[in-house]
Amino acid sequence: MKENAPEKLYLYPYSSHPAGKRYLNLNKLSDHDIEYIRADAFIEKVCEWLDETLRNTDFYENEIELMVNEFKKAMKL
């Protein structure tokens, strides 16, 4: 089911829609639109960034893996 879900959705506030209605879309129309990101997609992107960033430091491989896994656990609470 998650495979078919979009990574991002945009909610258009009343003021940005000509008919004065709120609706969801896959495209952003203005800076006033509210962006929703799937939680699992957000967590995965942060874990990738964390892994890449920590590899440029003095941390050991197992420490990086532990930090990424602990972050995933903390985000899923």
Rosetta blueprint (number, residue, H / E / L):
1 M L
2 K H
3 E H
4 N H
5 A L
6 P L
7 E L
8 K E
9 L E
10 Y E
11 L E
12 Y E
13 P L
14 Y H
15 S H
16 S H
17 H L
18 P L
19 A L
20 G L
21 K L
22 R L
23 Y E
24 L E
25 N E
26 L L
27 N L
28 K L
29 L L
30 S L
31 D L
32 H L
33 D L
34 I E
35 E E
36 Y E
37 I E
38 R L
39 A H
40 D H
41 A H
42 F H
43 I H
44 E H
45 K H
46 V H
47 C H
48 E H
49 W H
50 L H
51 D H
52 E H
53 T H
54 L H
55 R L
56 N L
57 T L
58 D L
59 F L
60 Y L
61 E H
62 N H
63 E H
64 I H
65 E H
66 L H
67 M H
68 V H
69 N H
70 E H
71 F H
72 K H
73 K H
74 A H
75 M H
76 K L
77 L L
